[in-house]
C-alpha cells in the first residue's frame, strides 16, 4: 500500500472497484466487499473535505491580506461565501488501513489467489518484480478549484519528491464559445514553480480585464532533475483580477 494519503485513496479506489467483480472468487462475502467500498468512500470524502478547507483557508487569507494591507482603490470582491460540501457517505469505524491490510492477507490466503489477481488488485504477488520504471511515470492532474481568487490543481505525488509545474507564456485571451485554442505544438512553455504538496495553487492576476486561457502540465522531479513523462495538458479559463 502506498504511503501518502492521496496515494492510499487512489490505491483503495482500484482495490475496491476490482473487488466488486473478483472479490467473491477470492473468498470474500458481499458484506466484506461492501465494507471495503464504504471504507474507500469514507477515505475519499475526508480527504476531499480536508483539501476543500485548505483551499478555503488560503482564499480567506488572501482576502484578509488584501483587505488589510492592499492599496487604496484595489478592487475587491464580496466576502468569501461558505463552500458547498459534498454529501457524506456511510459512517465507518476507525481502523480503515488495518482492515484493508487484514483483507489483503485474507485474499492472499485464498486458494484461488494468483499473481494475476495480485497485479489487478495492486497487491504485489510473492516473488513478483516491484521495480518501478521511473522513465514512464506520468503525473495525474485535475482541476480542483477555479474561482475569482485562484486556480487549484490536484496531482498525485506518489513516492516522488514533487512535481515541476509548467505554464504557457503568455496566457492567451479566452476564446469565444466553440473556438479552439492555439495548437498545442505552438505553445511556449516555461517552468513556473516546483510543488511538493497537492494541490498546486495559481494566484496570478489576469494580464488584462478579460478572461484568459491558462495551460498547465506537470512532470515529476527527483534530485532537482525532471523524471518521467509530462502530464496531459490542463486548460483552464481564469478570471482573476
C-alpha positions in Angstrom: 0.0 0.0 0.0 1.3 3.5 -0.8 2.4 5.9 2.0 0.8 9.2 1.1 -2.9 9.7 2.0 -3.9 10.7 -1.5 -2.0 7.8 -3.0 -3.7 5.4 -0.5 -7.1 6.8 -1.6 -6.2 6.2 -5.3 -5.0 2.7 -4.4 -8.2 2.0 -2.5 -10.3 3.2 -5.5 -8.7 0.5 -7.7 -8.8 -2.1 -4.9 -12.5 -1.6 -4.0 -13.5 -1.4 -7.7 -11.7 -4.6 -8.6 -13.2 -6.5 -5.7 -16.7 -5.8 -7.0 -16.1 -8.3 -9.8 -13.4 -10.7 -8.4 -13.9 -10.5 -4.6 -16.3 -13.5 -4.4 -13.7 -15.6 -6.3 -11.2 -14.8 -3.6 -13.5 -15.9 -0.8 -14.9 -12.5 0.3 -18.6 -12.2 1.2 -20.8 -9.5 -0.2 -20.7 -7.8 3.2 -16.9 -7.7 3.2 -16.8 -6.3 -0.3 -19.4 -3.6 0.6 -17.4 -2.7 3.8 -14.3 -2.2 1.7 -16.2 0.1 -0.7 -17.6 2.1 2.3 -14.1 2.4 3.7 -12.9 3.8 0.4 -15.7 6.3 0.1 -15.1 7.5 3.7 -11.4 7.9 3.0 -12.1 9.9 -0.2 -14.7 12.1 1.4 -12.5 13.1 4.3 -9.5 13.9 2.1 -11.7 15.9 -0.3 -13.1 17.8 2.7 -9.6 18.4 4.0 -8.4 19.8 0.6 -11.6 21.9 0.4 -11.0 23.6 3.7 -7.3 24.1 3.0 -8.2 25.9 -0.2 -10.9 27.9 1.6 -8.4 28.9 4.2 -6.0 30.0 1.5 -8.7 32.1 -0.2 -9.7 33.8 3.0 -6.1 34.5 4.0 -5.6 36.2 0.6 -8.8 38.2 1.0 -7.8 39.3 4.5 -4.4 40.3 3.4 -5.8 42.4 0.5 -8.4 43.9 2.8 -5.9 44.9 5.5 -2.8 45.6 3.5 -3.9 46.3 0.0 -3.5 49.6 -1.8 -6.4 52.1 -1.5 -8.5 51.7 -4.6 -7.8 48.0 -5.1 -10.8 46.2 -6.5 -12.0 43.6 -4.0 -14.9 41.1 -4.3 -17.5 40.5 -1.6 -16.6 38.4 1.4 -16.0 34.7 0.5 -19.1 32.7 0.9 -19.4 29.3 2.6 -18.4 26.3 0.4 -20.8 23.6 -0.7 -19.9 20.4 1.0 -20.2 17.0 -0.7 -22.7 14.5 0.6 -21.2 12.4 3.4 -21.0 8.6 2.8 -22.0 6.0 5.3 -20.2 6.2 8.6 -17.5 3.6 9.2 -15.5 2.7 12.3 -11.9 3.7 12.9 -9.1 1.5 11.6 -9.5 1.6 7.8 -5.9 0.8 6.9 -5.7 -2.1 9.4 -9.0 -3.5 7.9 -7.5 -3.2 4.4 -4.3 -5.0 5.5 -6.3 -7.8 7.0 -8.4 -8.1 3.9 -5.3 -8.3 1.7 -4.0 -11.1 3.9 -7.3 -13.0 3.6 -7.1 -12.6 -0.2 -3.5 -13.9 -0.4 -4.5 -16.9 1.7 -7.3 -17.8 -0.7 -6.8 -21.0 -2.7 -7.8 -19.1 -5.8 -5.3 -16.3 -5.4 -2.6 -16.0 -8.1 -0.3 -13.3 -9.5 -2.8 -12.0 -12.0 -5.2 -11.3 -9.2 -2.4 -9.7 -7.2 -1.4 -7.4 -10.1 -5.1 -6.5 -10.7 -5.6 -5.5 -7.1 -2.1 -3.9 -6.9 -1.1 -6.2 -4.1 2.2 -7.5 -5.3 2.3 -11.2 -5.7 5.1 -13.2 -3.9 8.2 -13.2 -6.0 7.0 -10.6 -8.5 9.2 -7.7 -9.6 8.4 -4.5 -7.8 10.8 -2.2 -9.6 9.2 1.0 -10.8 10.4 2.3 -14.2 10.6 6.0 -13.5 11.1 6.8 -17.2 7.4 6.2 -17.7 6.0 7.9 -14.6 3.4 10.4 -15.5 1.6 12.7 -13.0 -2.2 12.6 -12.8 -3.6 16.1 -12.6 -7.2 17.5 -12.4 -8.8 20.9 -11.7 -9.8 21.2 -8.1 -11.0 24.8 -7.9 -11.3 27.7 -10.3 -12.7 30.9 -8.8 -12.1 34.7 -8.7 -9.0 34.2 -6.4 -7.1 31.3 -7.7 -6.9 28.1 -9.9 -6.1 25.0 -7.8 -4.9 21.8 -9.5 -4.7 18.4 -7.6 -1.9 16.0 -8.5 -0.9 12.5 -7.4 2.5 12.8 -5.9 3.1 9.1 -5.3 6.6 8.3 -3.9 8.3 11.2 -5.8 9.6 14.3 -4.1 7.2 16.6 -6.1 6.3 18.0 -9.5 7.5 20.7 -11.8 4.7 23.0 -12.9 4.9 24.3 -16.5 2.6 27.1 -17.7 2.0 28.7 -21.1 3.7 32.0 -21.6 1.9 34.2 -22.1 -1.6 33.1 -21.2 -4.0 33.6 -24.1 -7.2 35.6 -24.2 -10.0 33.1 -23.7 -11.6 32.1 -27.0 -15.3 32.6 -27.7 -17.6 29.6 -27.2 -16.8 26.9 -29.7 -13.5 28.4 -30.8 -10.2 26.5 -30.4 -7.1 27.4 -28.5 -3.8 27.8 -30.3 -2.3 24.5 -31.5 -0.6 22.8 -28.5 2.6 22.3 -30.6 2.9 26.1 -30.8 2.6 26.7 -27.0 5.6 28.3 -25.4 6.2 26.6 -22.0 8.0 28.0 -19.0 8.7 26.4 -15.6 6.6 28.3 -13.2 7.3 26.6 -9.9 8.0 23.3 -8.1 5.4 21.8 -5.8 5.8 19.2 -3.2 2.2 19.3 -1.7 -1.1 18.9 -3.6 -3.0 21.0 -4.6 -0.9 23.5 -6.6 -2.5 27.0 -6.4 -2.1 29.6 -9.1 -2.9 33.1 -7.8 -1.6 35.2 -10.7 -3.8 38.1 -11.7 -5.0 38.2 -15.3 -2.8 40.3 -17.6 -5.9 42.3 -18.7 -9.6 42.8 -18.0 -10.7 39.7 -20.0 -10.8 36.0 -19.0 -7.7 34.2 -20.3 -6.9 30.6 -21.1 -4.1 29.2 -18.9 -2.5 25.9 -19.7 -0.6 23.7 -17.3 1.4 20.5 -17.5 3.3 18.7 -14.7 6.3 16.5 -14.5 7.9 14.7 -11.6 11.3 15.6 -10.4 14.0 13.9 -8.3 17.3 15.3 -7.2 16.3 18.6 -8.9 16.1 16.8 -12.3 12.9 16.1 -14.3 11.8 12.5 -14.2 9.4 10.5 -16.4 6.7 11.8 -18.8 4.9 15.1 -18.7 1.2 15.1 -17.7 -1.6 15.7 -20.1 -2.2 19.4 -20.7 -4.8 21.0 -18.4 -6.6 24.0 -19.8 -8.4 26.5 -17.5 -10.2 29.7 -18.3 -9.1 32.1 -15.5 -10.8 35.3 -14.4 -8.6 36.5 -11.6 -8.5 40.4 -11.4 
